Every structure is written in C-alpha cells, then in structure tokens.
Amino acid sequence: MSITVPSADPAAGEGLGEQAWIEVIQKMDEVYNDLLQYEVALEEKNAALEESHQFIESVLTSISDILIVCDRQGSIIEVNSSLLHFSGKSAQELEKTPVFDLFADEIERARAREVFARFGREGVHDCEFFLRAGDGSTVPVSMNCTPRVSQTGKLMGMVVTGRPVGELRRAYQALRQAHDDLKRTQGQLLHAEKMVSLGRLVAGVAHELNNPISFVLGNVLSLQRYASRLESYLGAVHATSVADDAALIELRQSLRIDRILADMPLLIDGMIEGAERTRDIVDALKRFSAVDKTLPEQVCLNDVIERSVRWVVQSASARFAVDVDLPPDLRCSGSSGQLQQVVMNLIQNACDATLHVGDARLLIRGSVASGQLCLIFSDNGPGIPAENLGRLFEPFFTTKPVGQGTGLGLSISYGIVERHGGKLSAANRPEGGAEFILALPVESI
C-alpha cells in the first residue's frame, strides 16, 4: 500500500506523514496481537494433540489383543505391542509390509484375502485364522476386521484385531470349571444340610426308641427270673406229689414241657441279647449325632471300631472283609461320636476303594507306644494316585463320580483328629493298596 502526501504545504505534509505512521504502527500492533493469540491457540491445540496422542498410545499399549491398522492396499501402518510380542518383530520391520504376510501359509493368506475382500465393507467378526508366531509355531487366532473410513465416507483402510484362540479356550474352560465347581459345591452344601437334618432325626428317633427298648428289656429280664422259678416249681411238683400220675406224665410228654423248659432259657437269652444290642445301637446313634461336648470323655476305641466295622460291613453292597488286630482296652480322651465318624469314614473309603477287587479286604491294626496311640487302616485296593496324595484332605476334593462323594469326609475327619491333638495321614503301601494312619495322644483334648 502506498500513501501519497501533498507537498504544496510543507507543514501540512509533515502532519499528514505523522498520522500515516501512527496508523501503520497501530495496524502493526493489531497484527502482532493477532499473531500472539494465534500462537497461544496453536500451542494449546498442540498440547491437546500431544495429550490425545499419548492417551491413544497408552490405550494401544495396554490392549492385550492384537491390533493392526492397514491402508487400502492392506499395508501395515500401525501396530500395538501385543502384535510385536506375538510376531517377534519390531514396528519398523512390520511397517509398510502386507498384513497377509502374518498368516501361516499361502492357503491361509488366500482365504484371508477372500474373506476381507468379500466382507471388508461390512466387517469380519470372529473369523478364525492361523497366524505364524515369532517362534515359528502356528497359532489359531480369532480375528475381527472393521473398515476405516474418512469423514466423507471414503474407505481409508481397515483395522484388524485378534485374540489367540488358546486364551479364549482356556478362559471358557476356566469358566466352565468354575461353574461345575459351583454346582458341585451347591450340591455338597445341600447334602451337608441333609446330613445335619438326618443327625437331628437320628437323635430324635434314638431318644424315642430308648423307652420301648428299656421296657422290653426290663420285661424280658423279669420273664427270665419268672421262668427260672416256674421251672423249679414244676420240677418239684412232678418229682413229689404226682410222680405216679400216668395221665399227667403223658400230658407232659405230649405237650413237650421238658423241651419247652430246656428251650426257654435260650429264647430268653436271645431276647436279652437282641434288646441289649438294640440298646447299644441306639446309644451309638445318640453319640454319633450328638453336638460336640465341652468336656472330653474316656473313649474305648475297641468298641468304636467294632461298631463302625459292623455298620459298614452290613451296609456294603459287595463282600468286604475286615480283620481287626487291636490290643485290649484301647482308650483315649475325646468325643466318642466324632472319633466314630472318623473311623467309619476311613472304613467306608476302604470299602469304596476295593469295590472292584475280587477279595476286598481291610486290616485295622493298633498299637500304643510312648503315650501315642496309633491305628493303621490298610486295604488291598488300587492305591491312591501320586498326584492326589497331597490333596486328599482338601475340602470338596473327591475322585468319586458326581453324586457319590461330597469331598468333605476326609477333610472333616482331618479337622476332628487335629482338634483331638492327633494326626491323620495317608500313603501307598509298597505291596499295593492304600494306608491311612490315625495317631492320637493317649490323653487327647
């Protein structure tokens, strides 16, 4: 821009020149202020752009799935660290290389080109391809392809993501295992609740049976005394006053009075034995279902083992022989019901383990030494797999089929023995079969 100043009047020309320079300086100040504002705005936008770039970089770095950004020709523009780790190559080595070079062989490359070309616009979802890993192995990868378009809708390329199928399968397997464990735990909890209810029922039934059994036993004992008196009286009558009465003698023979008198003690003894045995069973049920007592009691382990063996053998579905070799009067201090629960569990496990053995057998040995009581349960079953030896006493661990084992028996038994100050352990016998060792202090709890 040019400014023409009239020169007719020097004084007037000098005034107009100064005014022109003032206007120029003002314009320059305005332009400078505008430049400063533009510079500040540009710096703010650069800072925001840098922050966005760092955010995108952190997101790309943290993504565990494979991420590939390609142009329209399928050349790699950008990748994340997961692909670098998977392929064993650097970003510079992968840049501008065809994405199809990552696939395992020519067959996979041709299939990928066909799929991406056919469904590129709509996108590819959960399509499994084989990629070549950095160690040379072939890895199945579940891949997704999404088109990358500009603001005007023009196709700029594609974004490919993928996850190794092995990880998905492991995740699904873990989820399925957790679901199965949850269902099994729920069933075991229901079974435990049923066992609690059964224990209460047994305690009530045992209490109700006690009265009639005591009544029957008392009457049989009275009948035994009466039978003895009647036998003495009848013997005296026949021996003295009516010894010559032929009709009475014949009647006595026809009614077999002598045989009745001979059989009556045996019948009464059998009734007494049955009533006493029923009483012992009821007493054992009451002990087995009783709540823990605060004070320990003297427990005769010979009786506990005898009852447990009788109950398990009688309820066994197949022949199961148990040999017992115990010193007499084997006693300790503790809870009779809890220790019977432990012994019954060990005997029942041996019975289950030898179910398919022709001559199923269990040997129970006992000894006392140095204030320590030791019971050894040795069966002739297949033994315990080595990988399961360390997990036998874990809660809910069982090798039995679903519905046949809760996985709580040995765990509960282990806790009971520990509370009694003892130790329960398991091992395999050198000659075959499993062996459980129950050690208790003679004076426990």
C-alpha positions in Angstrom: 0.0 0.0 0.0 1.3 3.5 -0.9 0.4 6.7 0.8 0.6 10.0 -1.2 1.3 13.1 0.8 0.6 16.5 -0.8 3.8 18.6 -0.9 2.3 22.1 -1.6 2.3 22.9 2.1 5.3 21.5 3.9 3.8 22.0 7.3 0.6 20.2 6.3 2.6 17.4 4.6 4.6 16.8 7.8 1.3 16.5 9.8 -0.2 14.0 7.4 3.0 11.9 7.4 3.0 11.5 11.2 -0.7 10.5 11.1 0.1 7.9 8.5 2.9 6.4 10.5 0.7 6.3 13.6 -1.9 4.3 11.7 0.8 2.0 10.3 2.1 1.3 13.9 -1.5 0.7 15.2 -2.1 -1.8 12.3 1.2 -3.5 13.1 0.2 -3.8 16.8 -3.1 -5.3 15.9 -1.4 -7.8 13.6 1.1 -8.6 16.3 -1.6 -9.2 18.8 -3.4 -11.4 16.4 -0.2 -13.4 15.9 0.2 -13.8 19.6 -3.3 -15.0 20.0 -2.9 -17.4 17.1 0.4 -18.7 18.6 -1.2 -19.3 22.1 -4.2 -21.1 20.5 -1.7 -23.1 18.4 0.3 -24.1 21.5 -2.9 -25.1 23.3 -4.0 -27.2 20.3 -0.6 -28.8 20.1 -0.7 -29.6 23.8 -4.2 -31.1 23.4 -3.0 -33.0 20.4 0.1 -34.3 22.3 -2.1 -35.4 25.2 -4.5 -37.2 22.8 -1.6 -38.8 21.1 -0.2 -40.0 24.5 -3.7 -41.3 25.5 -4.0 -43.2 22.3 -0.5 -44.6 22.7 -1.3 -45.8 26.3 -4.5 -47.4 25.1 -2.8 -49.2 22.3 -0.1 -50.4 24.6 -2.5 -51.7 27.2 -4.7 -53.6 24.8 -3.9 -57.3 25.2 -5.5 -58.3 21.8 -3.6 -58.0 18.6 -4.2 -54.6 16.8 -3.2 -53.8 13.2 -4.1 -50.6 11.3 -3.8 -51.0 7.5 -4.2 -48.8 4.4 -6.5 -49.5 1.4 -3.8 -51.8 -0.1 -3.5 -53.9 3.1 -0.1 -52.5 4.1 0.5 -52.2 7.8 0.5 -48.6 9.1 0.4 -49.0 12.9 0.5 -52.0 15.3 0.4 -52.4 19.1 2.8 -54.1 21.4 0.8 -57.3 21.6 1.4 -58.0 17.9 5.1 -57.1 18.3 5.3 -59.6 21.2 3.3 -62.2 19.2 5.3 -61.9 15.9 8.7 -61.3 17.5 9.3 -58.4 15.1 9.8 -54.6 15.6 7.5 -51.9 14.4 10.0 -50.8 11.8 10.1 -54.4 10.3 6.3 -54.6 10.1 5.7 -51.1 8.8 4.5 -51.0 5.1 4.6 -54.8 4.9 1.4 -56.6 3.7 -0.8 -57.7 6.6 -1.3 -61.1 4.9 2.4 -61.9 5.5 1.5 -62.5 9.1 -0.7 -65.5 8.2 0.7 -69.0 8.5 0.9 -70.2 4.8 -0.4 -69.5 1.3 -3.7 -71.2 2.0 -4.4 -69.0 5.0 -3.3 -65.9 3.1 -5.6 -66.7 0.1 -8.5 -67.4 2.5 -7.9 -64.1 4.4 -7.8 -62.1 1.1 -11.1 -63.6 0.0 -12.8 -63.1 3.3 -11.5 -59.5 3.7 -12.4 -58.6 0.2 -15.9 -60.1 0.4 -16.8 -58.7 3.8 -14.4 -55.8 4.1 -17.2 -53.1 3.8 -19.5 -54.9 6.3 -16.7 -56.1 8.6 -15.5 -59.5 9.6 -16.4 -60.9 13.1 -14.9 -63.8 15.0 -13.3 -65.5 12.0 -10.6 -68.0 12.9 -7.3 -67.8 11.0 -3.9 -69.4 11.6 -1.0 -66.9 12.1 2.7 -67.5 12.3 4.1 -66.7 15.7 7.6 -65.4 16.4 8.8 -68.8 17.5 7.7 -70.3 14.1 4.6 -72.1 15.6 1.2 -71.9 14.0 -1.4 -70.3 16.3 -5.2 -70.1 15.8 -6.4 -66.5 16.2 -10.0 -65.3 16.3 -9.9 -62.1 14.2 -12.2 -59.1 13.5 -11.8 -56.6 10.7 -13.5 -53.2 10.6 -13.3 -50.8 7.7 -11.6 -47.4 8.4 -13.3 -44.5 6.6 -12.8 -40.8 6.3 -15.2 -38.0 7.3 -16.6 -38.0 3.8 -17.2 -41.8 3.9 -14.2 -42.7 1.7 -12.5 -46.0 2.5 -9.1 -45.4 4.0 -8.2 -48.9 5.1 -9.1 -51.3 7.8 -8.5 -52.1 11.5 -7.8 -55.7 12.3 -7.9 -57.1 15.9 -7.4 -60.7 17.1 -7.0 -62.9 20.1 -5.3 -66.3 20.2 -8.0 -68.9 20.4 -5.9 -70.8 23.1 -6.5 -68.0 25.5 -10.3 -68.0 24.7 -10.4 -71.7 25.2 -8.6 -71.5 28.5 -10.9 -68.8 29.6 -14.0 -70.8 28.6 -12.5 -73.9 30.3 -11.9 -71.9 33.5 -15.4 -70.5 33.4 -16.8 -74.0 32.8 -14.7 -75.4 35.6 -15.8 -72.6 38.0 -19.5 -73.3 37.0 -19.0 -77.1 37.7 -17.3 -76.3 41.0 -20.1 -74.0 41.9 -22.8 -76.7 41.1 -20.8 -79.3 43.0 -20.4 -77.0 46.0 -24.1 -76.3 45.9 -24.9 -80.0 45.9 -22.4 -80.6 48.7 -23.9 -77.9 50.8 -27.4 -79.3 50.2 -26.0 -82.7 51.2 -24.4 -81.3 54.3 -27.7 -79.7 55.3 -29.5 -83.0 54.7 -26.9 -84.7 56.9 -27.5 -82.1 59.7 -31.2 -82.8 59.4 -30.6 -86.5 59.4 -28.4 -86.2 62.5 -31.3 -84.4 64.3 -33.7 -87.1 63.1 -31.5 -89.9 64.3 -31.1 -88.2 67.7 -34.9 -87.9 68.0 -35.5 -91.5 66.8 -32.9 -92.8 69.2 -34.4 -90.9 72.0 -37.9 -92.3 71.2 -36.6 -95.9 70.8 -34.9 -95.8 74.2 -38.2 -96.0 76.2 -39.7 -99.1 74.5 -36.4 -100.8 74.4 -35.9 -100.3 78.1 -39.4 -101.5 78.7 -38.9 -104.7 76.6 -35.5 -105.4 78.2 -36.9 -104.9 81.7 -39.8 -107.3 81.0 -37.6 -109.9 79.4 -35.3 -109.8 82.5 -38.3 -110.3 84.7 -39.6 -113.1 82.5 -36.2 -114.8 82.9 -36.5 -114.7 86.6 -40.1 -116.0 86.5 -39.2 -118.8 84.1 -36.5 -120.0 86.5 -38.9 -120.0 89.3 -41.6 -121.9 87.3 -39.1 -124.4 86.2 -38.1 -125.1 89.8 -41.7 -125.3 90.9 -42.8 -127.7 88.1 -39.8 -129.9 88.7 -40.7 -130.1 92.4 -44.4 -130.9 91.6 -43.6 -133.7 89.2 -40.9 -135.1 91.4 -43.0 -135.4 94.6 -46.8 -135.4 94.5 -47.7 -136.5 91.1 -44.9 -138.8 90.2 -47.3 -141.8 89.8 -50.0 -139.9 87.8 -49.7 -141.5 84.4 -52.1 -139.1 82.7 -50.2 -136.1 83.9 -46.9 -137.7 82.8 -48.4 -138.4 79.4 -49.7 -134.9 79.1 -46.3 -133.5 80.0 -44.7 -135.6 77.3 -47.4 -134.8 74.6 -47.0 -131.0 75.3 -43.2 -131.4 75.3 -43.0 -129.5 78.6 -39.4 -130.7 79.1 -38.3 -129.3 75.8 -40.0 -126.0 76.4 -38.3 -125.7 79.8 -35.0 -126.5 78.1 -35.5 -124.0 75.2 -36.9 -121.2 77.4 -33.5 -120.0 78.8 -32.1 -119.9 75.3 -35.0 -118.0 74.0 -34.9 -115.5 76.8 -31.1 -115.1 76.5 -31.6 -114.4 72.7 -34.3 -111.8 73.5 -32.0 -110.2 76.1 -29.1 -110.2 73.7 -31.2 -108.6 70.9 -32.6 -106.0 73.2 -29.1 -105.1 74.6 -27.7 -104.9 71.1 -30.6 -102.6 70.1 -29.9 -100.5 73.1 -26.2 -100.3 72.2 -27.1 -99.3 68.6 -29.4 -96.6 69.9 -26.7 -95.4 72.3 -24.2 -95.3 69.4 -26.6 -93.3 67.3 -27.1 -90.8 70.1 -23.4 -90.5 70.5 -22.8 -90.2 66.7 -25.5 -87.5 66.3 -24.8 -85.6 69.5 -23.5 -82.0 69.4 -19.9 -81.5 70.5 -19.5 -81.8 74.2 -17.5 -79.2 76.1 -15.9 -81.8 78.3 -14.0 -84.8 77.0 -14.9 -88.4 77.9 -13.0 -91.6 78.1 -13.5 -93.4 74.7 -12.9 -97.1 74.2 -11.7 -97.3 70.7 -12.2 -101.1 70.6 -16.0 -100.5 70.9 -15.9 -97.6 68.4 -14.1 -99.7 65.8 -16.3 -102.7 66.4 -19.5 -100.7 65.9 -18.1 -98.9 62.8 -17.0 -102.2 61.2 -20.3 -103.8 61.8 -22.3 -100.9 60.4 -20.1 -100.6 57.2 -19.9 -104.3 56.5 -23.6 -104.8 56.9 -24.4 -102.0 54.5 -21.8 -102.9 51.9 -23.1 -103.8 48.5 -20.4 -106.4 47.9 -18.4 -108.7 50.1 -16.0 -106.8 52.2 -13.9 -108.5 54.9 -12.3 -106.5 57.8 -9.6 -108.0 60.0 -9.0 -106.3 63.3 -5.8 -106.6 65.3 -6.0 -104.4 68.4 -4.6 -104.5 71.9 -7.3 -104.9 74.6 -8.9 -101.8 76.2 -7.5 -99.2 73.7 -8.6 -95.9 75.3 -8.2 -92.2 74.8 -9.8 -89.0 75.9 -12.2 -87.2 73.5 -15.5 -87.4 71.7 -16.8 -90.8 71.1 -19.2 -89.7 68.3 -16.6 -87.7 66.5 -14.0 -90.4 66.6 -16.6 -92.9 65.4 -17.3 -90.6 62.5 -13.6 -90.6 61.6 -13.3 -94.4 61.9 -16.4 -95.0 59.9 -15.2 -92.6 57.1 -11.9 -94.4 56.8 -13.6 -97.9 56.7 -16.2 -96.7 54.2 -13.5 -95.2 52.0 -11.6 -98.5 52.0 -14.8 -100.3 51.1 -15.4 -98.0 48.2 -11.8 -98.2 47.0 -11.9 -102.1 47.0 -15.3 -102.3 45.3 -13.9 -103.9 42.1 -11.3 -106.1 43.9 -12.2 -109.8 44.0 -11.1 -110.4 47.6 -11.8 -107.0 49.1 -10.1 -106.8 52.5 -9.2 -104.2 55.1 -6.8 -104.7 58.0 -7.0 -102.5 61.1 -4.0 -102.6 63.4 -3.5 -100.7 66.6 -0.6 -100.1 69.0 0.4 -97.8 71.9 3.9 -96.5 72.4 5.4 -93.5 74.2 2.0 -92.1 75.1 0.9 -92.3 71.4 -2.0 -94.4 70.1 -1.7 -95.4 66.5 -4.4 -97.0 64.3 -3.4 -98.2 60.8 -6.1 -98.9 58.1 -4.5 -100.9 55.2 -6.6 -102.0 52.2 -5.8 -104.1 49.2 -7.3 -101.7 46.7 -5.6 -99.9 43.7 -4.0 -97.3 45.9 -4.0 -93.5 45.7 -2.7 -91.7 42.6 0.5 -89.8 43.4 -1.0 -86.5 42.1 -3.9 -86.9 44.6 -1.9 -87.7 47.7 -1.3 -84.0 48.6 -5.0 -83.1 48.1 -6.8 -85.9 49.9 -7.7 -83.7 52.9 -8.7 -80.6 50.9 -12.4 -79.6 51.3 -14.6 -80.7 48.4 -11.8 -82.8 46.8 -13.1 -86.2 45.6 -12.3 -88.7 43.0 -15.7 -90.4 43.2 -18.4 -89.8 40.5 -20.8 -86.9 40.9 -23.5 -87.8 43.4 -21.4 -90.5 45.1 -19.0 -88.4 47.1 -19.1 -85.0 48.7 -15.3 -84.5 49.2 -15.9 -83.5 52.8 -15.4 -86.8 54.6 -11.6 -86.8 54.9 -11.5 -83.0 55.4 -13.9 -83.2 58.3 -12.0 -86.2 59.7 -8.7 -84.4 59.4 -10.1 -81.5 61.4 -11.6 -83.8 64.1 -8.3 -85.5 64.5 -6.4 -82.2 64.8 -8.9 -81.0 67.4 -8.1 -84.2 69.4 -4.4 -83.3 69.2 -3.6 -86.1 66.8 -2.6 -86.5 63.1 -4.2 -88.2 60.1 -2.0 -89.1 57.2 -2.2 -91.3 54.0 0.3 -93.2 51.9 0.5 -96.1 49.4 1.7 -99.5 50.6 4.8 -100.9 48.8 2.9 -104.1 48.1 -0.1 -102.2 46.8 -3.2 -100.6 48.3 -3.7 -97.5 50.4 -2.9 -97.0 54.1 -4.3 -94.4 56.4 -2.6 -93.8 59.8 -4.5 -92.3 62.7 -2.3 -91.1 65.5 -3.8 -89.8 68.8 -2.3 -88.9 72.1 -3.5 -91.3 74.9 -4.6 -88.1 76.7 -6.1 -86.0 73.9 -8.1 -82.8 74.3 
